[in-house]
Amino acid sequence: MKSLSLIRSLFFVALMSFGVAAQAQQWYHVELIVFEVLNPSDNEQSPVFTLQDPAPLKVGMANKIIQPAGNKNLTDISQRLRNSAGYRVISHQTWQQAVGSRSRAQAVAIDSDRVQGQVRFHIATYLHASLDLWLQDGVRSVESNSYHTLHQPRLVELRRIRSKQVHYFDHPRFGAILQLIPVSTPDHVLSNMTEPETYSLPSEGEATTAE
């Protein structure tokens, strides 16, 4: 009987530990390049779409979910695009943020003169990235009291990604290059936590236990 009680206790502790891990968040260094295709082969008119709700997070914010970051690892890629006659870099941004389960994912606003939208990341066994970006291609919008629609080139994609790898998101009029690198939770974020919320991911490509 004592052995059975011990097994039950160990099983309960294991379940509790899994629950804590499921709610934990891994921090990433995020780098996003958006570039315009200067001579697109597809000249079809872009579809009309309705704007989503404003993203709660913005690049440059500093709180327990997102932090600014200055270092850029994709500078060589950005420079090659700038040196090319066929492309124009219209946004190159970096930041650090916590990524957890899909239910806790918050969008980060992407806002520049030529591109707007939002990106969102979550872990559901694997790391996922969701991009919703549109190119500011002149002012072609329709407004009413209840909605605001745009008539712009739009890139929308949800994809499973791997940390540390460089990922390319394609559109006839513009494209995006994305990289997420795992980093430690910032010290000043940890100091404000009652309990640590970070964990280490396994090797890239392996499943995690975030849900």
N, C-alpha and C positions, 0 to 999 in steps of 0.2 A: 504494500500500500504506500509506503514511504517513497518507493521508486516511482510509482505512478504519479504521486503528488509532485515529485520533483520534475518529472517530464512535463506535466501540465504547466508548472510554473515557468520552466524554460521556454515552452511553446508560447506562453503569454508574453514573456519578455521579448521574444523574437518578433511577435506580431506588433508590439508597441514600438520596437526599434524600426520596423518596416514602415509604420505609420509616420514616424518622425522623418525618416528618409524621404518618404513620399511628399512631405510638405517642404522639404529642404529646397534651397535654390543654389544653383551654381552661377558664379559670376563669369562674364565673358568680356573680352575686349572686342568690340564690334567695329568693323571698317566697311564702309559702303562708298563705292564710286558709281556715279550715274553719268552716262555719256550719251551725246546725241549723234545719230547717224546723219551725216551732212548730205549724202546723195542716196536717199532711200529708194529701193526698187519698187516698193509698194506705195502707191499714191492713192489708195482707196480712202474714202472719207471715214474718219473715226466715228465709232458709235457714240450715242448719247448715254451718259450714266449719271446717277444721282450721287452727290457727295455723301460720304460716311460721316458719322459723328466725329468731332474733333478728338485727336489723340491726347490722352492724359499726360504723356511724357514728351519732353522736348530735348533735343541735343543741347547740352550746356547746362541742364539742370543738375543740381547736386542734392540728392536725398538718399534714403535707404534702398532705393530701387535702381537709380541711375546716377552716374557720375561722369564728369567731363574727362576726356583723355586727349593728349596732344600728340602722342607718338603715332606715326603712320608706317605700316609695314608694306603697303602696296604702292609705294611711291614710284617704283620702277615701272609698274603696269600703267599707272597714271601718266607718267612721262611719255611712255611709248604711244599712248592714245593721243596725247597733246602733240606729239611729233608727226602723227599721221594726218594725211590730208583728208581722210574720210570720216574722222571723228572729232568731236569737241567735248571735253570734260566739262560738265555743267554743275557737278557737285562731288565733293570728296570730303567725307566726314567720318570722325571716329568718336567713340564713347565707350563706356563700360556700363554693363547693366546685369542685374540678377535675372536668371531665367529658371522658371520652374514648370509646374504643370500647366496644361492648357487653360484650366479654369482660372488661373491666377495671372495669365499673360496680359500685359498692358501694351498698347500700341505706342510707338515712338514716332512723333511727327517729323517728316522730312519736308523742309520748306526753304526754297531758294528762288532766285529770279526765274529759272527755267523749269524747275521740277518741284512738284509738291506731292504729298501723299503720306503714307505711313508704313512702317514695318513692324512686325510682331514675331516673337520667338517663343517656343514652348518645347517641353520635353514630354513625349508620350512614347515611352520605350526608347525612341530615338529623338535626336534633336531636329526640330522643324523650323523653317523660316517662311513667313507669309509676307509678300510684298504687294502693295497696292499704290502704284505711282502713276502720275500722269504728267505729260510734257506740256509746259505752258506755251502752246503754239498759237499765239494770238488770243484775243478775247472773244470766245464764242460760247456764251452761256445763256440760259433761260431761267428767270427767277419768278417766283410767285410768293404768296403769303405762306405757303406750306412746304415748298421744296426749292431746291437749287440744283439744277442739272448742268453738266458741262458737255462740250462737244470737243474733246481733246484726245490725242493718242494716249492710251492707257495700258499699263503693264500690271496684270494681276496674276499672281502665282503662289501656290502653297506647295512647298517641296521639303522632303526629308534631306537634311544636309549632314555633313561630317565636320566636326570641329577641326581647325587648323587648315582645312582645304579651302582653295579659292573656288567660288561658285559663280557661274555666269547665268544671268537671266536675260532672255532675248526678246526683242520686239522689233518690228520692221523700222520703226522711227527712232528708237533709243534702246539702251541696254543698261544693265546694272551688274556690278561685280561686288561680291560679298565674301567676307571672311570673319569667322568667329573663333577666337582663341581663348581657352579656359584660363582664368586668372584667379588669384586668391581674393577673397572678400576684402575690400578696403579696410584698413585698420580703424578708421574713424567710424565706419559703418558697424564693424564688430563691437566697438566700444559702447555703442548705443543699443546693442541687442541684449535682452535679458537672457536669451539662450542662443548659441551659435546656430545659424541656418545654412551653413555651407557644407558641401560634401565633394569628394573627388570623383570625377567621372572615370570609367574604365577606358581602355584604349579606344581610339576613334574607330567607329564602325561597330562596336559592341553595343548591346542593349543596355539601357540603364533601368533603374527601378523608380522612376519619378511619378508613376501613377499606380 
